[in-house]
Amino acid sequence: METECLKDQELAERRGHRRIAIRLPVEIRQRRADGLYVVRTITRNLSTGGMFVELDTADFRSADRLDVELRIPAAEGVSPYQGRASCAAEVLRVQEIPAGESESDRQFGIAVRFLDKLRINY
């Protein structure tokens, strides 16, 4: 247990941005040879430097370039309107997330780094 805590602590120290556990709808778009590939999913966590999303399939690889668009809910004291935040991004890693026992329960996590500042539109 102590070793796991140290690993998590070391990873947190290497990160340049603080992550927030928040679930927001996100659309991921990637231009491929056969056309535009679009996936809609949910974030697991988010920071100003990137996000971690959950997917049912591992359709991306490290270094893939993406366009991402997050839906930002209306929030008291911030904006009475729903907004969208978008930017170019890059896949850092793809990993399997332990889920259920059957093959159909497999989930994957994608760590994504933002390449630009998020552009927010209301």
N, C-alpha and C positions, 0 to 999 in steps of 0.2 A: 504494500500500500504506500509506504514511504517513497519508494522508487517512482511510482506513478505520479505522486504529487510533485516530485522534483522535475520529472519530465514535463508536466503541465506548466510548472513555474518557469522552466527554462524556455519553453515555447512562447509563453506570454512575454518574457523579457526580450525575445528576438523580434516579436511583432512590433511594427511601428505605429499601429493604431489599435485602440481599445475596441473590442468587439462587444456588441449588445445582442443578447438572445432575443430576437424578434422575428415573427413570422409575417412576411409581407408577400403578396403576389408579385411574381416577376416573370417577364417574358424574355427569353433568350433567343437571339437570332444569329445564324451563322450562314455565310455564303459558301456553298459547296459546288463542286463541279456539276452536279445534277440539279442545282437550283437553291432556293432559300430554304433552310431548315429552321423551323420554329418550335420551341418548347415552352410551355407555360407550367410553372411550378411554384414552390413556396421557399422562401429563405429560411434557414435555420438560425443564422446569425448574420450580422451586418456591421461594418465599420466604414469609416470614410475612405479606407484603402481597399476594401473588397467585401466579399460575402461568401457564405457557404450555403449551397442549395441542395435539396434532395430530389432525386430522380428515380424512376422505375427501371431505367436502362442506362448503361454506361456508353452513351453515344458520343462522348467527347474524349479528347486526349490532351495531355499536357501540351502547352504552347498554342493550343487552338485560339484563334482570335474570334471574339464575339461582340455583338451589340446587345446590351442589356437595358431593360426598362422596368423600373420598380413602380408599383402603385403606392402612393403615400396617402394614408387616410386623413380626413379632416381631423384637426385636433384643437381643442380649446386653448387659446393663448398663442397658437401658431398660425393657423389658417382655418377659416370656416369651410374651405373647399378641398375636395380631393385633388391630389396632384400626381405628377409623374416625374420620376428622376431617371435620366438616361445617360449612358456613356459607353465608350469602347472598353473592352475588357479582355483578359487573357486567362485561360485555364492554367492553374498551378499544379493541381493534382486531382485525380479521380480515385475514390476509394469505396470499397463495399462497406455498407452500414449493416451491422448485425440486426436482423429482423426476425421474422418467423422461421419456422422449420422447413416449410416447403419452398421449392424453387421459385414459385410464383410470388413469394413474399419478399424476394430480394430487392434491396434498395441500394442506391449509390449516392455518394456525396461528392459534390464538385466544389473545390476551393477555387475562387475566382478573384483575380486582382484587377482593380480598376486602373485603366491606363490614362484616363483623363479625370478631371473633377466632374462630379455628378452635376448635370444640368437639370434644374428643377423648373417645371412648368405647372402653373395652376390654371 
